[in-house]
Amino acid sequence: MRAIVFDFFGTLTDPTRESGRRTAYNATARVIGIPGEKFWQAVTDSYTERATGVLGGTTETLTELARRCGFEPSAQTIADAARTHYEGARYVQGPRSGVLEVLATLRKRGFALGLLSDCSSELCEMWTETPYAPFIDATTFSWAEGYRKPDLRGFLTAAARLGVDPSQCWFVGDGGSREMSGAQRAGMRPVLVTNEKYADHAQYRDDPDAFIPADVIADITDLTDLVSTVAVVEP
C-alpha cells in the first residue's frame, strides 16, 4: 500500500459543523434578500448541478440560484453575498480534532495522500487557503471533474494523480455518496469512518452506502493504527 485517498466532508472535517451548513446558506440568502427557506430549497434541488460544475463558480452559482428564486440581484449584491458565502463555507470546512496530526503522521510514514470530494465550487476556489492543503499531494474535486461519486472515474483519477495503482490505495470516508462500494469496485481498499461519537452525523450523508467494508474505524484518529498493519511499499 502506497497511498491513502480521503473523502472530505465528515471525514477530514468536523462532523458537528455540518449542522451549520443551512445557517450559512441562510446568511447568504439574507444578503441577496431571498427568504431563507426558498433559497435553501433551490440549494437542495441543485446539488448535483452544483457538485458537477454545471452552474459555474460561486458567483455564477449564486446568481443562478437567485434567478431560480425569482430574484435578479445586482453584481455588487452577488459580490457581497459571495463574501458571506465563503465565510459560511470556511466554517463548515473546519478540521475535526486530531486530523491534521493524522495527516502529518501518514506523510512521515511515506504515504502519498489524495483527496476525492463531492463538492461545489467553494472548496475548489478556497482549497489552497485550507489547513489541509499542505498535507494533500493531489486533489480530485467533483466540481472540477464534472462527475461525482460513486463514478469509478473519480477513484481512478485520484489514484492516477498520486502515481499509484488503485490496488495500492486505501480509500477513507464516512460512507456518503456510495463511496465505499465505489472504492471497492475501483480496486481500492475502503475504510469506513463511522463517526460513532457524533450521534447526528448520519443525517448529513448524501446517498449513504449500504456496503460495509472489512475495515471499519470509529474515528479518523484510529486510521494510523489500522494502516500500520500493512507496510508502505516504496515506489
C-alpha positions in Angstrom: 0.0 0.0 0.0 1.5 3.3 -1.1 -1.3 5.9 -0.9 -4.4 7.0 1.0 -7.3 8.8 -0.7 -9.7 10.7 1.6 -13.2 11.8 1.4 -13.5 15.4 2.7 -16.8 16.4 4.4 -17.5 14.4 7.5 -14.2 12.6 7.1 -11.5 15.2 7.4 -13.9 18.0 8.5 -15.6 18.3 11.9 -18.9 16.4 11.6 -20.5 18.7 14.2 -20.1 21.6 11.7 -22.4 20.1 9.1 -25.4 21.4 11.2 -24.1 24.9 10.4 -24.5 24.4 6.6 -28.1 25.7 6.5 -27.2 28.6 8.8 -24.5 29.6 6.3 -26.9 29.4 3.3 -29.4 31.5 5.3 -26.8 34.2 5.8 -26.1 34.2 2.1 -29.8 34.4 1.3 -30.2 37.4 3.6 -27.6 39.4 1.7 -29.4 38.8 -1.5 -32.8 39.4 0.0 -34.2 35.9 -0.6 -36.3 34.2 2.1 -34.1 31.5 3.7 -36.5 28.6 3.1 -36.9 29.4 -0.6 -33.1 29.7 -1.1 -32.4 26.5 0.8 -34.9 24.6 -1.4 -33.1 25.9 -4.5 -29.8 24.9 -3.0 -31.0 21.4 -2.2 -32.6 20.9 -5.6 -29.4 21.9 -7.4 -26.9 19.8 -5.5 -25.8 17.6 -8.4 -25.6 20.6 -10.7 -23.5 22.5 -8.2 -21.3 19.5 -7.4 -20.5 18.8 -11.0 -19.7 22.3 -12.1 -22.9 22.8 -14.3 -23.7 26.2 -12.6 -20.1 27.5 -12.8 -18.2 29.2 -10.0 -19.6 30.6 -6.8 -20.5 34.0 -8.2 -22.3 32.3 -11.2 -24.0 29.8 -8.9 -25.4 32.3 -6.5 -26.6 34.4 -9.5 -28.4 31.4 -11.0 -29.9 30.3 -7.7 -31.2 33.8 -7.1 -32.9 33.7 -10.5 -34.5 30.4 -9.7 -35.9 32.0 -6.7 -37.3 34.9 -8.8 -34.7 37.5 -7.9 -32.3 39.5 -10.2 -29.6 40.8 -7.8 -27.0 43.3 -8.9 -23.4 42.4 -9.4 -22.5 44.2 -6.2 -25.1 42.3 -4.2 -23.8 39.0 -5.6 -20.2 40.0 -4.7 -21.3 40.8 -1.2 -23.2 37.5 -1.0 -20.2 35.6 -2.2 -18.1 37.0 0.6 -20.7 35.9 3.1 -21.0 32.6 1.4 -17.2 31.9 1.6 -17.3 32.7 5.3 -20.0 30.1 5.9 -18.1 27.6 3.7 -14.9 28.2 5.8 -16.8 27.3 8.9 -18.3 24.1 7.5 -14.8 23.1 6.2 -13.2 23.3 9.7 -11.0 20.3 10.6 -12.0 17.7 13.1 -10.0 17.1 16.3 -6.6 15.4 15.6 -7.0 15.2 11.8 -4.1 17.4 10.9 -1.8 15.4 13.1 -3.0 12.2 11.5 -2.2 13.6 8.0 1.2 14.7 9.2 1.9 11.3 10.6 0.8 9.5 7.5 3.1 11.6 5.3 6.0 11.0 7.6 5.4 7.2 7.2 5.7 7.6 3.5 2.2 7.5 2.2 1.1 9.7 -0.7 -2.1 11.4 0.3 -5.0 12.3 -2.0 -8.5 13.8 -1.8 -11.7 12.7 -3.6 -14.6 15.0 -2.7 -18.1 15.6 -3.9 -18.2 19.4 -3.6 -19.4 22.6 -5.1 -17.3 25.5 -6.2 -16.4 26.9 -2.8 -14.0 24.1 -1.8 -12.1 24.2 -5.1 -11.8 28.0 -5.0 -10.7 28.1 -1.4 -8.6 24.9 -1.3 -5.2 26.5 -1.1 -6.3 28.5 1.9 -7.4 25.5 3.9 -5.2 23.8 6.6 -5.5 20.5 4.7 -3.8 21.7 1.5 -0.1 21.3 2.7 -0.7 17.7 3.5 -2.5 16.6 0.3 -0.5 15.6 -2.7 -3.3 15.5 -5.3 -7.0 16.5 -5.3 -10.0 15.3 -7.3 -13.0 17.5 -6.9 -16.3 16.6 -8.5 -17.0 20.2 -9.3 -13.8 20.4 -11.5 -14.2 16.9 -13.0 -17.9 17.0 -13.9 -18.9 13.8 -12.2 -19.4 12.6 -8.6 -19.0 9.5 -6.5 -19.6 6.6 -6.9 -18.5 7.2 -10.5 -15.4 5.0 -11.0 -13.6 7.7 -12.9 -13.2 9.7 -9.7 -11.4 6.9 -7.8 -9.2 6.0 -10.8 -8.3 9.7 -11.4 -7.4 10.1 -7.7 -5.0 7.1 -7.9 -3.5 8.2 -11.2 -2.7 11.6 -9.8 -0.9 10.0 -7.0 1.0 7.9 -9.4 -0.2 4.6 -8.0 -2.4 1.7 -9.0 -5.8 1.7 -7.2 -4.9 -1.6 -5.6 -2.2 0.3 -3.7 -4.6 2.8 -2.2 -6.7 2.9 0.9 -9.9 4.9 0.5 -11.1 6.5 3.7 -14.6 8.0 4.1 -17.7 8.3 6.1 -19.8 6.3 3.6 -21.8 9.0 1.8 -22.3 9.0 -2.0 -21.9 5.2 -2.0 -18.2 5.8 -1.9 -17.3 2.5 -0.1 -18.7 0.3 -2.9 -17.3 2.7 -5.5 -13.8 2.4 -4.0 -14.1 -1.4 -3.8 -15.2 -1.6 -7.4 -12.3 0.6 -8.4 -9.9 -1.8 -6.8 -9.1 0.3 -3.7 -9.2 -0.9 -0.1 -12.1 1.0 1.6 -12.1 2.1 5.2 -15.4 3.3 6.7 -15.2 6.0 9.4 -18.4 5.5 11.4 -18.1 8.8 13.4 -19.9 6.9 16.2 -19.3 9.7 18.8 -21.2 12.1 16.5 -24.7 11.0 17.1 -26.4 13.1 14.5 -23.8 12.8 11.7 -25.6 10.1 9.7 -28.4 12.5 8.7 -25.9 14.6 6.7 -24.7 11.8 4.5 -26.0 12.1 1.0 -26.9 8.8 -0.7 -25.4 6.6 2.0 -23.7 3.4 1.2 -25.2 0.1 2.2 -21.9 -1.7 1.7 -19.9 -2.1 4.8 -16.2 -2.9 4.1 -14.0 -5.2 6.2 -12.0 -2.2 7.6 -14.1 0.0 9.9 -12.9 2.6 12.4 -14.8 4.8 14.8 -12.8 8.0 14.2 -10.2 9.3 11.8 -7.6 9.2 14.6 -7.8 5.4 14.5 -6.5 5.3 11.0 -2.8 5.4 11.8 -3.1 2.2 13.8 -5.1 0.5 11.1 -2.7 1.3 8.2 0.3 0.4 10.3 -0.7 -3.2 9.9 0.2 -3.0 6.2 3.7 -2.0 5.1 4.2 1.0 2.9 5.6 -0.1 -0.4 8.3 2.2 -1.8 7.9 3.3 -5.5 
